[in-house]
Amino acid sequence: MPETAPPTGDGQETTASYTPTARTVPTRGRERASYDRELVHSVLDEAYVCHLGFVRDGAPVVLPTLFGRIGERLYVHGSTGSRPLREAGAGTPGLPVCLTVTHVDGLVLARSAFHHSVNYRCVVVHGTALPVTGPEERRVALDAIVDQAVPGRSRDSRPADARELAATAVLRLDLDEVSAKVRTGGPGDEPSDLALPYWAGVLPLTRGHGAPVPSDDLDPAVPVPDYLAPR
């Protein structure tokens, strides 16, 4: 029996790992693939932007967009005039999509050009995106998208009004067909190249925030929020 993880937001229990499918098992680098739920969530939660892929008029399209996660669901938003969001609501069963998130953690420099690489963590989600029409779920989803970028920000800003909500569409994508893939470590040089006089190793990449820059029209009496303070 698989280990049981905490319940999702809808009260249903989930297993500690996602079930591999034909679409989530990579054809190369299978040893780097993982279906661990906690790993998948951590990669998603650390990201600001995802890339949403779908087919439009027979051709692939990939769009960068903000997103948020609540339990076992991802939410993306956009203009009600956006074609993919319109197509998702045009009928059932919604819009088939592939959503991806990637973090680059380091540049892997090898002695040979062929073995240069990157250390990374990525998640790929396959599924059908459905429009969110319920007012409460839309509100919670939009708050999650704001808080994905800056945790706590949704409580520190004016909520969308009726006009803004009418111009905003929200899609929901359940985390059913999911996989993570991770590369760590140094270069995989050929044994015959180890004596070459070229530096080899990893150049780590880190993500950081600069000092907050206030808007030109901000009241000087408004302080910088605690959640933007340097950590």
Secondary structure in CASP SS format (residue, H / E / C, confidence):
PFRMAT SS
TARGET T0000
AUTHOR 0000-0000-0000
METHOD secondary structure of the structure
MODEL  1
M C 1.00
P C 1.00
E C 1.00
T E 1.00
A E 1.00
P C 1.00
P C 1.00
T C 1.00
G C 1.00
D C 1.00
G C 1.00
Q C 1.00
E C 1.00
T E 1.00
T E 1.00
A C 1.00
S E 1.00
Y C 1.00
T C 1.00
P C 1.00
T C 1.00
A C 1.00
R C 1.00
T C 1.00
V C 1.00
P C 1.00
T C 1.00
R C 1.00
G C 1.00
R H 1.00
E H 1.00
R H 1.00
A E 1.00
S E 1.00
Y C 1.00
D E 1.00
R H 1.00
E H 1.00
L H 1.00
V H 1.00
H H 1.00
S H 1.00
V H 1.00
L H 1.00
D H 1.00
E C 1.00
A C 1.00
Y C 1.00
V E 1.00
C E 1.00
H E 1.00
L E 1.00
G E 1.00
F E 1.00
V E 1.00
R E 1.00
D C 1.00
G C 1.00
A E 1.00
P E 1.00
V E 1.00
V E 1.00
L E 1.00
P E 1.00
T E 1.00
L E 1.00
F E 1.00
G E 1.00
R E 1.00
I E 1.00
G C 1.00
E C 1.00
R E 1.00
L E 1.00
Y E 1.00
V E 1.00
H E 1.00
G E 1.00
S E 1.00
T C 1.00
G C 1.00
S C 1.00
R H 1.00
P H 1.00
L H 1.00
R H 1.00
E H 1.00
A H 1.00
G C 1.00
A C 1.00
G C 1.00
T C 1.00
P C 1.00
G C 1.00
L E 1.00
P E 1.00
V E 1.00
C E 1.00
L E 1.00
T E 1.00
V E 1.00
T E 1.00
H E 1.00
V E 1.00
D E 1.00
G E 1.00
L E 1.00
V E 1.00
L E 1.00
A C 1.00
R C 1.00
S C 1.00
A H 1.00
F H 1.00
H H 1.00
H C 1.00
S E 1.00
V E 1.00
N E 1.00
Y E 1.00
R E 1.00
C E 1.00
V E 1.00
V E 1.00
V E 1.00
H E 1.00
G E 1.00
T E 1.00
A E 1.00
L E 1.00
P E 1.00
V C 1.00
T C 1.00
G C 1.00
P H 1.00
E H 1.00
E H 1.00
R H 1.00
R H 1.00
V H 1.00
A H 1.00
L H 1.00
D H 1.00
A H 1.00
I H 1.00
V H 1.00
D H 1.00
Q H 1.00
A H 1.00
V C 1.00
P C 1.00
G C 1.00
R H 1.00
S H 1.00
R H 1.00
D H 1.00
S C 1.00
R C 1.00
P C 1.00
A C 1.00
D C 1.00
A H 1.00
R H 1.00
E H 1.00
L H 1.00
A H 1.00
A C 1.00
T E 1.00
A E 1.00
V E 1.00
L E 1.00
R E 1.00
L E 1.00
D E 1.00
L C 1.00
D C 1.00
E E 1.00
V E 1.00
S E 1.00
A E 1.00
K E 1.00
V E 1.00
R E 1.00
T C 1.00
G C 1.00
G C 1.00
P C 1.00
G C 1.00
D C 1.00
E C 1.00
P H 1.00
S H 1.00
D H 1.00
L C 1.00
A C 1.00
L C 1.00
P C 1.00
Y C 1.00
W C 1.00
A C 1.00
G E 1.00
V E 1.00
L E 1.00
P E 1.00
L C 1.00
T C 1.00
R C 1.00
G C 1.00
H C 1.00
G C 1.00
A C 1.00
P C 1.00
V C 1.00
P C 1.00
S C 1.00
D C 1.00
D C 1.00
L C 1.00
D C 1.00
P C 1.00
A C 1.00
V C 1.00
P C 1.00
V C 1.00
P C 1.00
D H 1.00
Y H 1.00
L H 1.00
A C 1.00
P C 1.00
R C 1.00
END
